[in-house]
Amino acid sequence: MKKKGKTLQQYIKSKKKSEEFQVAYEEVKMHLKIAHLIEDLRIKSGMTQAQLAKKAGVSQPMIARLERGDQDRVPTLSTINKVLNL
């Protein structure tokens, strides 16, 4: 009989006992929440990434990274503020 593996939720629950994992997990969640918020607001306003970038004074690739939740190149709070306060 094959041993059944853990579900993703079970794995995350077991790893959350580690403070290091919990901090990293919460950081990822925050980036993804910001990403969804920016994308949703942009789409609701009927703008392309390029239009939003121009209006916010940032590059289009920066908007793409924000919407992707890219953690390799984390934007500054100032950049996030520019995009969200239009």
Stockholm file with secondary structure:
# STOCKHOLM 1.0

chainA/1-86         MKKKGKTLQQYIKSKKKSEEFQVAYEEVKMHLKIAHLIEDLRIKSGMTQAQLAKKAGVSQPMIARLERGDQDRVPTLSTINKVLNL
#=GR chainA/1-86 SS CCCCCCCHHHHHHHHTTSHHHHHHHHHHHHHHHHHHHHHHHHHHTTCCHHHHHHHHTSCHHHHHHHHHTCSSSCCCHHHHHHHHCC
#=GC SS_cons        CCCCCCCHHHHHHHHTTSHHHHHHHHHHHHHHHHHHHHHHHHHHTTCCHHHHHHHHTSCHHHHHHHHHTCSSSCCCHHHHHHHHCC
//
